Amino acid sequence: MLELAAIENFVAFYQCKSMTKAAELQFISRQAISKSIKNLENTLGVKREKTLSVVCTRMTQNFYYSLLREWKQLNPDFEMQISIATPEEIYLGLYNGIYDLGIVFDGSADSQIGEYVLKKDTVSVFMNSEDVLAKKQKLRLQDLEDRIVLMPQLTKNYNQDLCTFIAKRKLRIHYKVSPVLDMMGIVPLIREGNLFIATTDFFSYYNLGKDFVIRDVIYEQGMPEKKVRMLFRKNEANDVQISGIMRFLRQRTDEKLGNSQI
């Protein structure tokens, strides 16, 4: 027999799109409303779909796709749809309820979209192992003076911030944007003696040979940072499922990359 309270609890959940918000609206615990809805499903003989729609940009999917699949294996009761989109499409999809979560570089939160920082990066330099700078374990920006430094087109916004920082420091660094998108295209340019500077995450997907090295640039006050953010609708911020996957991705990111800046 259907109980009026169970129907009211379900309606509250449907309107709020969150167990936690629905529980607050009904003045009961989250566990109680979850049990109520589960009993209603059993009574009606239906099964509510448990599907997460997660979207990444082309850059973030290289690293986070495998972690998302790992989370799915640990949570077999939930379906997960993973897709690729531009940052603009991700924001629009979150606004319209098409996506539950989005993983982007940079971006910002607003009145409807919340964020959870998964990782922070400054920059590293890719070079020949024979380069004089390769003898140093850490670099400062002034070490790059009078050198040609290439920057990837994919990190255009970060490039602009870094170039502004370099200009304020009055450093003589000859930088230019490289249209090349992957290491196969970058390697010939490095063999010619150029340096390639990018956020650390750009290099994290490649297995470099002994002919090349990467050196981190020491962070200086005011130097721009690049953040990997997980975006979500703010009314879902307390949802156990969503908060759980955010914590999982943060933990696995730290374990894989040794991210000490977070």
C-alpha positions in Angstrom: 0.0 0.0 0.0 1.3 3.4 -0.9 1.9 5.8 1.9 1.3 9.6 1.3 4.7 10.4 3.1 6.6 8.2 0.7 5.0 10.0 -2.3 5.8 13.4 -0.8 9.4 12.3 -0.2 9.7 11.2 -3.8 8.2 14.5 -5.1 10.7 16.5 -2.9 13.6 14.5 -4.3 12.4 15.0 -7.9 12.1 18.7 -7.4 15.4 19.2 -5.5 17.5 16.7 -7.6 19.4 15.9 -4.4 18.7 13.5 -1.5 20.2 16.0 1.0 18.1 18.9 -0.2 15.0 16.8 -0.2 15.7 15.6 3.3 16.0 19.2 4.5 12.8 20.1 2.8 11.0 17.2 4.4 12.6 17.7 7.8 13.9 14.2 8.0 17.4 12.6 7.7 19.0 11.7 4.4 19.0 8.1 5.3 15.3 8.2 6.1 14.3 9.8 2.7 16.6 7.4 0.9 14.9 4.4 2.6 11.5 5.9 1.9 12.2 6.2 -1.8 13.7 2.8 -2.0 10.6 1.2 -0.4 8.4 3.1 -2.8 10.4 1.8 -5.7 10.1 -1.8 -4.4 6.3 -1.3 -3.9 5.9 -0.1 -7.5 8.3 -2.6 -8.9 10.5 0.0 -10.5 14.2 0.8 -10.4 15.4 4.4 -10.5 18.3 4.9 -12.9 21.6 5.7 -11.3 23.5 7.3 -14.1 26.2 10.0 -13.8 26.9 12.1 -16.8 30.5 13.3 -16.7 32.1 15.5 -19.4 35.8 16.4 -19.9 37.6 18.7 -22.2 40.0 17.2 -24.8 43.0 17.9 -22.5 41.5 16.7 -19.2 40.2 13.4 -20.6 43.7 12.1 -21.3 44.4 11.8 -17.6 40.9 11.6 -15.9 39.2 9.1 -18.2 41.1 6.2 -16.7 40.3 7.5 -13.1 36.6 7.8 -13.9 36.6 4.2 -15.2 38.4 3.2 -12.0 35.7 4.8 -9.9 33.0 3.1 -12.0 34.6 -0.4 -11.3 34.5 0.4 -7.6 30.8 1.5 -7.8 29.1 -1.0 -10.1 25.6 0.0 -9.1 26.0 3.3 -10.9 26.1 3.8 -14.6 28.5 6.5 -15.9 28.3 8.3 -19.3 31.6 10.0 -20.2 31.8 12.5 -23.0 34.1 15.2 -24.5 33.1 18.8 -25.0 34.5 22.3 -25.0 34.6 24.3 -21.8 31.7 26.5 -23.2 29.6 23.4 -23.9 30.3 22.0 -20.4 29.1 25.2 -18.7 26.0 25.3 -20.8 25.3 21.6 -20.2 25.6 22.0 -16.5 23.2 25.0 -16.5 20.7 23.0 -18.5 21.0 19.8 -16.4 22.5 17.8 -19.3 25.7 17.0 -17.3 26.2 16.2 -13.7 30.0 16.9 -13.5 32.5 18.6 -15.8 36.3 18.5 -15.6 38.1 21.6 -17.1 41.3 23.5 -16.9 40.8 26.9 -15.3 37.3 28.2 -15.6 35.5 29.8 -12.6 32.5 29.2 -10.4 29.4 31.5 -10.4 26.0 31.6 -8.6 24.8 28.3 -10.1 28.0 26.4 -10.9 30.3 25.3 -8.0 33.9 24.0 -8.3 36.2 21.6 -6.6 40.0 22.0 -7.4 41.5 18.7 -8.3 45.0 19.8 -9.1 47.2 23.0 -9.3 50.1 23.4 -11.7 52.7 26.0 -12.5 55.1 25.2 -15.4 57.8 22.9 -16.5 60.3 23.1 -19.3 61.0 20.3 -21.9 64.5 20.3 -23.4 67.3 18.2 -24.8 69.2 16.2 -22.1 72.4 17.9 -23.5 71.1 21.4 -22.9 73.1 23.4 -20.4 69.9 23.9 -18.4 69.4 20.2 -18.0 72.2 20.1 -15.4 69.9 22.0 -13.0 67.2 20.1 -11.1 65.0 23.2 -10.8 64.8 26.3 -12.9 63.9 29.9 -12.4 62.3 32.0 -15.1 65.5 34.1 -15.4 67.3 31.0 -16.4 65.3 31.1 -19.7 66.6 34.6 -20.7 67.9 35.0 -24.2 66.4 31.6 -25.2 63.6 30.8 -27.6 60.7 29.3 -25.6 57.7 27.7 -27.3 54.3 27.5 -25.6 51.4 25.2 -26.6 48.4 26.7 -28.2 46.1 24.6 -26.0 47.1 26.6 -22.9 46.4 30.0 -24.6 44.9 31.7 -21.5 47.6 30.5 -19.2 50.2 31.6 -21.8 48.8 35.2 -21.7 49.0 35.3 -17.9 52.6 33.9 -17.9 53.7 36.4 -20.6 52.2 39.2 -18.6 54.2 38.0 -15.5 57.4 37.8 -17.6 56.9 41.3 -18.9 56.4 42.7 -15.4 59.7 41.0 -14.4 61.3 42.5 -17.5 62.9 39.2 -18.4 64.4 38.8 -21.9 62.6 35.6 -22.8 61.8 35.1 -26.5 58.5 33.2 -26.4 56.1 32.2 -29.2 53.1 30.0 -29.4 53.5 26.6 -31.1 50.5 25.2 -33.0 51.8 21.7 -32.4 49.5 19.7 -30.2 51.5 16.6 -29.3 54.9 15.4 -28.4 55.5 13.8 -31.9 55.4 17.3 -33.3 57.2 19.0 -30.5 60.3 16.7 -30.4 61.8 18.0 -33.7 61.6 21.5 -32.5 63.3 20.6 -29.3 66.1 18.9 -31.2 66.8 22.2 -32.9 67.7 23.7 -29.5 64.3 25.3 -28.6 62.8 25.0 -25.2 59.1 24.1 -24.7 57.3 25.4 -21.6 53.9 24.2 -20.5 52.0 23.4 -17.4 53.2 20.2 -15.7 50.0 18.3 -16.6 50.8 18.7 -20.3 53.8 16.4 -20.0 52.2 13.9 -17.5 50.8 11.7 -20.3 54.1 11.0 -22.2 56.9 8.5 -21.7 60.0 10.6 -22.5 63.1 9.0 -23.9 66.6 9.4 -22.5 67.4 12.2 -25.0 65.0 14.6 -23.3 64.3 15.9 -19.8 61.7 18.0 -18.0 62.7 20.6 -15.4 60.2 22.2 -13.1 60.2 26.0 -12.8 60.3 27.2 -9.2 57.1 29.0 -8.2 57.5 32.8 -7.6 55.0 35.0 -5.9 52.5 36.2 -8.5 53.3 33.5 -11.0 50.0 32.3 -12.6 48.8 28.8 -11.6 46.7 26.5 -13.8 44.0 24.6 -12.0 42.1 21.5 -13.0 38.6 22.1 -11.7 35.6 19.8 -11.3 32.4 21.7 -11.9 28.9 20.8 -10.7 25.5 22.4 -10.1 25.5 23.9 -6.6 22.3 22.3 -5.7 24.1 19.0 -5.9 27.1 20.0 -3.8 26.0 17.8 -0.9 25.0 14.8 -2.9 26.8 11.8 -1.5 27.4 10.3 -4.9 28.9 13.5 -6.4 30.9 14.5 -3.4 32.3 11.0 -3.2 33.6 11.0 -6.8 35.1 14.4 -6.3 37.1 13.2 -3.3 38.1 10.0 -5.1 39.5 11.9 -8.1 41.4 14.3 -5.9 42.9 11.5 -3.9 43.9 9.5 -7.0 45.3 12.6 -8.7 47.5 13.2 -5.7 48.7 9.6 -5.6 49.5 9.5 -9.3 51.1 12.9 -9.7 52.4 13.6 -6.2 50.5 16.8 -6.2 51.8 18.6 -3.1 50.4 22.1 -3.9 46.8 21.2 -3.0 
